[in-house]
Amino acid sequence: MLVLAGGALVLGFGIGYALRGSGLQLDTRGPAPDAHLNAAAARALLFTVQVNRPESIPSASVTLDGNDVTADADAAGDALVYRPPRLPDGTHRLTVSMDQPIVPWPARRTWVFTIDRRRPRITITGGLRGNYRDRPATLRGIVSEPVALTVDGRPVALQGRRFSVTFAHPPGSLVMLRATDLAGNRSGLRVRVGVVPRLPARPVRAVHVSAAAWADPALRAPVLRMVRSGLLTAVQLDLKDESGVVGYNSKVPLARRIGAVRPEYDLRKAVRQLHGMGVRVIGRVVCFRDPILSAWAWQHGRRDEVVQTPGGGEFNPAVGFTNFANPAVDAYNIAIAREAAKAGVDDILYDYVRRPDGPIDSMRFPGIRGTPQDGVVRFVARTAKALERTGAELGASVFGVAASRPDEVAQNIQRMAPYLDYVAPLVYPSHWGPGEYGVPDPNAEPGLIVQRSLKDFKAQTAGTGARVVPWLQDFDLGVHYGAPQVQAQINAARSLGIDEWILWNANVTYTTKGLRP
């Protein structure tokens, strides 16, 4: 028995070996098991069955999703090749079988694969609204199918089809979500994590007051009467003006070193007085137009702190534009802002936070990284960070055309706004050219040009956390401006839900009849 068993065992091995050596062998090529194929992979779909016994090819049978498609397969030497027609999305099964010599069962190969040409969908279900700038924000959503998901390039785990990602603070820029499904289809979604504006106790209604005007009782008194009459909720005082003069008793070392400090008033005393009357104090800092710093830096070999011509000369020395791409220039303006905030100033309002007017190829910014827009945004972001613990709000005065032409002076509203509490567009009707926003003569139609331009700014700042607090015109330039013109501008802003404004008059003489408590 043992011999028979051994003989049977040896015989079994011999038959198996003979079948392996002389039987049909298939070498197949096609999609991987349970593959998911996108549109490009589906177009390239090809099945190849190479055999060691070409005489078996005529016996081949090919079925696709249960249908016989043998007639559509081609014999090419020792291989059978099948290229399917365009298949619908879904799961498919292809089977190839061939008769084998000696044994009564066929050799068979089966592929199961899924075609998926659809891009995955990303749907945001929460977190786009109601966030506060100084608190964590959580973005929530759902995807249409299993995907690999990233948010700003970082992988995010899914809980089923749902996801959530928490930011320490709402991101200042748009957030990019990308989803890649099993077939390699990709989709992207760019969203803004909306921020709720930080509102003052009362809407800002202010007037511009220069340092010299505040020091002059004859000019200061009418402003204080406006405050007492309830016409104003804030007063804007110049901290550093267009001439580069720091008009209060600043202790910023560089300001004193370059002779910029020429005190007209005591800042802390002014803040106490205005706070005592129940109004906010807005400190205006003219940033990069700074003839004093520009001239001093040029004379002392610090020429990279100055905007230059392409040939290395000083760009428009009569105006004196400093270089926002220089860390020392940025630090100087931020130091003034921080000093004022610590003195109790409620808002820091930047002005001339831009590049000079004129063709961009006529000026050079030593040390710049990226574009002038990038440099301005970085400066605003650094200031916001520096003011975080002072409690002061941050605003930026911007050109009226910045909403539609951000390259003109490097003021990109959508990019700047997430770091600002408010944007203050200079929408003075006299400063618009004929035909802007479809208004033939903007200076003669103050309400219409202000409404149309502010509508653009309101759209640009939506969801950024920045309010719109426009600068309005209360001065004559080509057309006399009195109560009707001032009130027309205020009403135009109010028609858009903007109930805040700052009036400008370089001589600090204001039209009180155009205002109401």
C-alpha positions in Angstrom: 0.0 0.0 0.0 2.8 2.3 0.8 4.4 1.6 -2.5 1.2 2.2 -4.4 0.5 5.3 -2.5 4.1 6.5 -3.2 3.7 5.5 -6.8 0.4 7.4 -7.0 2.0 10.4 -5.4 4.9 10.3 -7.8 2.5 9.8 -10.7 0.4 12.8 -9.6 3.5 15.0 -9.5 4.5 13.8 -12.9 1.2 14.6 -14.5 1.1 18.0 -12.8 4.6 18.7 -14.1 3.7 17.6 -17.5 0.6 19.8 -17.6 2.6 22.8 -16.4 5.2 22.3 -19.1 2.9 21.5 -22.0 -0.4 23.3 -21.0 -1.6 26.7 -22.0 0.0 29.7 -20.2 -1.5 33.2 -20.3 0.5 36.4 -19.9 -2.1 39.1 -19.5 -2.0 42.9 -19.5 -4.8 45.2 -18.4 -6.0 47.3 -15.5 -5.0 46.4 -12.0 -7.5 44.4 -9.9 -10.5 46.6 -8.9 -8.9 49.6 -10.7 -10.7 52.9 -10.9 -10.1 54.6 -14.2 -10.6 58.3 -15.1 -11.4 59.6 -18.5 -7.8 59.5 -19.8 -7.3 56.0 -18.4 -10.6 54.8 -20.0 -9.5 56.1 -23.4 -6.3 54.2 -23.1 -7.9 51.0 -21.9 -6.5 47.9 -23.6 -6.5 44.2 -22.8 -3.8 41.9 -24.1 -3.6 38.1 -23.6 -0.3 36.6 -24.8 -0.1 32.8 -25.0 2.6 30.2 -25.3 0.4 28.2 -27.7 -0.9 30.5 -30.5 -3.0 27.7 -31.9 -5.3 28.2 -28.9 -6.3 31.7 -29.9 -9.1 30.7 -32.3 -10.8 29.0 -29.3 -10.9 32.3 -27.4 -14.1 33.7 -26.0 -14.3 37.3 -24.8 -17.3 38.6 -22.8 -17.9 42.1 -21.5 -20.5 42.6 -18.9 -22.0 39.3 -19.9 -22.1 40.1 -23.6 -20.1 38.2 -26.2 -17.6 40.6 -27.8 -15.3 37.9 -29.2 -15.7 39.3 -32.7 -14.3 42.6 -31.7 -11.0 41.1 -30.4 -8.0 40.9 -32.7 -5.3 38.2 -33.0 -1.8 39.6 -33.3 0.7 36.8 -33.6 0.8 35.0 -30.2 -1.5 37.5 -28.6 -5.2 38.3 -28.4 -5.9 42.1 -28.2 -9.2 43.7 -27.2 -9.8 47.4 -27.1 -13.3 48.1 -25.7 -15.6 50.9 -27.1 -16.4 53.9 -25.0 -17.9 52.5 -21.8 -20.3 54.2 -19.5 -19.3 55.2 -16.0 -19.7 52.3 -13.6 -18.2 48.8 -12.8 -17.4 46.5 -15.6 -16.3 42.9 -16.0 -14.2 41.5 -18.9 -13.5 37.8 -19.1 -11.2 36.0 -21.7 -11.1 32.2 -21.8 -9.3 29.8 -24.1 -9.4 26.0 -24.5 -6.4 24.1 -23.0 -4.9 21.0 -24.4 -5.1 17.7 -22.3 -7.5 19.2 -19.6 -11.2 19.7 -20.2 -11.5 23.1 -18.6 -10.5 26.5 -20.2 -7.9 28.9 -19.1 -9.6 32.0 -17.9 -8.7 35.6 -16.9 -11.2 38.1 -15.5 -10.8 41.8 -14.9 -13.2 43.8 -12.8 -12.7 47.6 -13.1 -14.6 50.8 -12.6 -14.8 53.8 -14.9 -15.3 57.1 -13.2 -15.0 60.3 -15.3 -16.7 62.6 -12.8 -14.8 65.0 -10.6 -15.5 64.7 -6.9 -17.6 67.4 -5.4 -16.7 69.4 -2.3 -19.6 71.0 -0.5 -19.0 73.4 2.4 -21.6 72.9 5.1 -20.4 75.3 7.8 -17.7 77.8 8.9 -17.9 80.3 6.1 -19.7 82.9 8.3 -19.9 84.1 11.8 -16.1 83.8 12.6 -14.2 86.3 14.7 -10.7 87.4 13.7 -9.2 86.7 17.2 -10.8 83.2 17.7 -10.4 79.8 16.1 -12.5 79.0 13.1 -13.7 75.6 11.9 -14.5 74.9 8.3 -16.8 71.9 7.8 -17.9 70.1 4.6 -18.8 66.9 2.8 -17.3 65.2 -0.3 -19.3 63.2 -2.8 -17.1 60.1 -2.7 -14.0 58.7 -1.0 -11.1 61.1 -1.8 -7.8 62.3 -0.6 -8.5 65.8 0.6 -6.1 68.6 1.3 -6.7 72.1 2.6 -3.9 74.6 1.6 -1.8 71.5 0.8 -2.2 69.8 4.2 -3.9 66.4 4.2 -7.3 66.3 6.0 -8.8 63.1 7.4 -12.4 62.2 6.5 -15.0 60.9 8.9 -17.0 58.9 6.3 -17.6 61.6 3.7 -17.4 64.5 6.1 -14.5 66.7 7.1 -13.6 69.5 9.4 -10.5 71.6 9.7 -9.8 74.1 12.5 -7.7 77.2 12.1 -6.2 79.1 15.1 -7.5 82.3 13.4 -9.5 82.7 10.2 -7.0 82.7 7.4 -6.2 86.0 5.9 -6.3 84.7 2.3 -8.6 82.4 0.4 -8.4 78.7 1.5 -7.8 76.1 -1.3 -9.4 72.7 -1.0 -8.4 69.9 -3.4 -9.9 66.5 -3.6 -8.5 63.5 -5.6 -10.7 60.4 -6.0 -9.7 56.8 -6.5 -9.7 57.3 -10.3 -7.4 60.3 -10.0 -10.1 62.8 -10.9 -9.3 66.1 -9.2 -11.4 69.1 -8.2 -10.6 72.3 -6.3 -12.6 74.8 -4.3 -11.4 78.2 -3.2 -13.3 79.7 -0.3 -13.0 82.5 2.2 -13.5 81.8 5.8 -15.7 84.8 6.5 -15.0 87.1 9.4 -17.5 89.2 11.3 -16.4 92.8 11.3 -15.3 94.2 14.7 -17.8 97.0 15.2 -17.2 100.2 17.3 -19.8 101.2 19.9 -21.1 103.7 17.4 -20.6 104.1 13.6 -17.6 106.2 12.8 -18.5 109.7 11.7 -15.3 111.7 11.7 -13.5 114.7 10.3 -9.8 115.1 9.4 -7.8 117.4 11.7 -4.2 118.2 11.1 -1.7 118.5 13.9 -1.4 122.2 13.3 -5.2 122.6 13.3 -5.6 120.8 16.6 -3.0 123.1 18.1 -4.9 126.1 16.8 -7.8 127.1 19.2 -9.6 128.8 16.3 -9.7 125.6 14.2 -10.1 123.2 17.1 -13.1 124.9 18.6 -15.5 124.3 15.7 -14.5 120.6 15.7 -15.3 120.3 19.4 -18.6 122.0 18.8 -19.5 119.4 16.2 -18.6 116.7 18.8 -20.8 118.4 21.5 -23.7 118.7 19.0 -23.6 114.9 18.4 -22.5 115.4 14.7 -19.3 113.4 15.2 -18.5 110.1 16.9 -14.8 110.3 16.1 -12.0 112.8 15.4 -9.1 112.0 13.1 -5.8 113.5 14.3 -2.6 113.4 12.2 0.2 111.5 13.7 2.6 111.7 10.7 1.5 113.7 7.7 2.4 114.0 4.0 5.4 116.1 4.8 6.9 113.4 7.0 6.3 115.5 10.1 5.4 113.7 13.3 3.1 116.3 14.8 2.9 115.0 18.4 5.4 114.5 21.2 6.7 111.2 19.8 9.5 109.2 21.5 10.1 106.9 18.5 14.0 107.0 18.3 14.2 107.2 14.5 11.6 109.9 14.3 13.7 112.0 16.7 17.0 111.1 15.0 15.9 112.3 11.6 14.3 115.5 12.9 10.8 114.4 12.0 9.3 115.2 15.5 7.9 118.7 15.6 5.3 118.6 18.3 2.1 120.6 17.8 0.1 118.9 20.5 0.4 116.4 23.4 -1.1 113.1 22.1 -2.1 111.7 25.5 -3.7 114.9 26.5 -5.7 115.1 23.2 -6.8 111.5 23.6 -8.0 112.1 27.2 -10.0 115.2 26.1 -11.7 113.4 23.2 -12.4 110.3 25.2 -13.9 112.5 27.9 -16.3 113.8 25.3 -17.3 110.3 24.4 -15.7 110.1 20.9 -13.1 107.8 19.3 -9.6 109.0 18.3 -8.4 108.0 14.9 -4.6 108.5 14.4 -3.6 109.0 10.8 -0.2 107.8 9.7 1.0 108.8 6.2 3.2 105.8 5.6 5.4 105.8 2.5 5.2 109.3 1.2 7.7 110.7 3.7 10.1 113.4 2.4 11.9 113.7 5.7 12.8 110.0 6.0 13.5 109.8 2.3 15.9 112.7 2.2 17.7 111.6 5.4 18.1 108.0 4.3 19.5 109.1 0.9 22.0 111.4 2.5 23.1 108.9 5.0 23.8 106.0 2.6 20.6 104.1 3.4 19.4 104.4 -0.2 17.6 101.0 -0.2 15.0 102.7 2.0 14.0 105.0 -0.9 12.1 104.2 -4.0 14.6 104.5 -6.9 14.6 104.9 -10.6 15.7 102.0 -12.8 19.1 103.6 -13.1 19.5 103.8 -9.3 18.6 107.5 -8.8 16.1 108.8 -6.3 12.6 108.5 -7.6 10.8 111.9 -7.5 12.8 113.5 -4.6 10.4 116.4 -4.5 7.7 114.0 -3.2 9.9 111.7 -1.3 8.6 108.1 -1.4 10.1 105.6 0.9 10.4 101.9 0.1 7.8 99.6 1.6 10.0 96.6 0.7 12.6 97.8 3.3 12.2 96.4 6.8 13.5 99.6 8.4 10.9 101.7 6.7 8.2 99.3 7.7 9.4 99.2 11.3 9.4 103.0 11.5 5.8 103.3 10.6 4.7 100.4 12.8 6.6 102.0 15.8 4.6 105.2 15.4 1.4 103.2 15.1 2.2 101.2 18.3 3.2 104.3 20.3 -0.1 105.9 19.4 -2.1 102.8 20.2 -0.4 102.6 23.6 -1.3 106.3 24.2 -5.0 105.4 23.8 -5.6 106.1 20.1 -8.5 103.9 19.1 -7.8 103.4 15.4 -4.6 103.6 13.4 -5.5 104.8 9.9 -2.8 104.4 7.3 -2.6 106.7 4.3 -0.3 106.5 1.3 0.1 102.8 2.0 0.9 102.3 -1.6 3.5 102.7 -4.3 4.0 106.1 -6.0 1.7 107.0 -9.0 3.1 106.4 -12.4 4.2 103.6 -14.7 5.6 100.7 -12.7 8.6 100.4 -15.0 9.7 103.9 -14.0 10.5 102.9 -10.4 12.4 100.3 -8.5 12.0 98.9 -5.0 15.3 97.5 -3.6 14.9 94.2 -1.9 11.3 93.6 -3.0 10.0 90.0 -2.9 7.2 89.4 -5.4 5.1 92.3 -6.7 4.5 95.7 -5.1 1.0 94.4 -4.2 2.7 91.6 -2.2 4.9 94.1 -0.4 1.9 96.3 0.6 -0.1 93.3 1.9 2.9 92.1 3.9 3.3 95.5 5.6 -0.4 95.6 6.5 -0.3 92.1 7.9 2.8 92.9 10.0 1.0 96.0 11.4 -2.1 94.0 12.3 0.1 91.5 14.2 2.0 94.3 16.0 -1.3 95.9 17.1 -2.9 92.7 18.2 -2.5 93.3 22.0 -3.0 97.0 22.0 -6.7 96.8 21.2 -6.4 99.5 18.5 -8.2 98.9 15.2 -6.5 99.3 11.9 -7.7 101.0 8.8 -6.2 101.8 5.4 -6.9 104.7 3.1 -7.0 103.5 -0.5 -7.5 105.0 -3.9 -11.0 105.1 -5.3 -9.8 103.1 -8.3 -8.2 100.4 -6.2 -11.3 98.3 -6.3 -11.3 98.1 -10.1 -7.6 98.7 -10.8 -5.5 97.2 -8.0 -2.2 97.4 -10.0 -2.4 101.2 -10.4 -0.9 101.9 -7.0 -0.4 98.4 -5.6 -3.6 98.3 -3.4 -5.3 95.0 -3.8 -8.5 95.4 -1.6 -9.3 91.7 -1.4 -5.8 90.8 -0.2 -5.4 93.8 2.2 -8.9 93.7 3.8 -8.5 90.5 5.9 -5.8 92.3 8.0 -7.9 95.5 8.4 -10.8 96.5 10.5 -11.9 98.9 7.8 -11.0 100.1 4.3 -11.3 103.8 3.8 -11.6 104.5 0.1 -10.9 108.1 -1.1 -14.0 108.4 -3.2 -13.9 112.2 -3.5 -16.1 113.0 -6.6 -13.6 115.7 -7.8 -10.9 113.0 -8.1 -12.8 110.9 -10.6 -12.4 111.3 -14.4 -15.3 111.7 -16.7 -17.1 108.5 -17.4 -15.8 106.5 -14.4 -18.5 104.0 -13.3 -20.6 105.4 -16.1 -21.0 108.8 -14.6 -20.4 111.5 -17.2 -19.3 114.3 -14.7 -18.6 112.7 -11.3 -17.9 116.1 -9.6 -21.3 117.3 -10.5 -23.0 114.1 -9.4 -21.5 113.3 -6.0 -24.2 110.9 -4.9 -24.1 108.8 -8.0 -20.3 108.4 -8.2 -20.0 107.7 -4.4 -22.8 105.0 -4.6 -21.4 103.2 -7.6 -17.8 103.2 -6.4 -18.6 102.1 -2.8 -20.8 99.3 -4.2 -17.6 97.9 -5.7 -15.7 98.3 -2.4 -18.5 96.6 -0.5 -18.3 93.6 -2.8 -14.5 93.4 -2.6 -14.5 93.4 1.3 -17.4 91.0 1.7 -16.5 88.3 4.2 -13.1 89.7 5.0 -14.0 91.2 8.3 -13.2 94.7 7.0 -15.9 97.4 7.1 -16.0 100.2 4.5 -15.5 103.7 6.0 -15.2 106.1 3.1 -13.4 109.4 2.9 -16.0 112.0 1.6 -15.4 115.4 0.1 -16.1 118.6 2.0 -14.0 121.0 -0.1 -14.3 122.9 -3.4 -12.4 121.7 -6.4 -13.9 122.8 -9.7 -17.4 122.7 -8.1 -18.6 124.4 -4.9 -19.4 121.8 -2.2 -21.9 122.7 0.4 -24.5 121.0 2.5 -26.4 119.4 -0.5 -23.2 117.9 -1.9 -22.0 116.6 1.4 -25.4 115.1 2.3 -25.7 113.5 -1.1 -22.5 111.6 -0.5 -23.6 110.5 3.0 -27.0 109.4 1.7 -25.3 107.5 -1.2 -23.2 105.5 1.3 -26.2 104.9 3.6 -28.2 103.5 0.6 -25.6 100.6 0.6 -25.8 100.0 4.3 -22.6 102.0 4.9 -23.4 104.4 7.8 -19.8 105.5 8.5 -17.6 108.2 6.9 -14.7 110.6 7.4 -14.9 114.1 5.9 -11.8 115.7 4.4 -11.0 119.4 4.2 -7.4 120.3 4.2 -8.2 123.6 5.9 -10.2 121.8 8.6 -13.4 123.9 8.0 -16.5 121.7 7.7 -20.0 122.1 6.5 -22.1 121.3 9.6 -25.4 121.9 7.8 -24.7 118.8 5.7 -24.7 116.6 8.8 -27.3 115.5 11.3 -26.9 114.0 14.8 
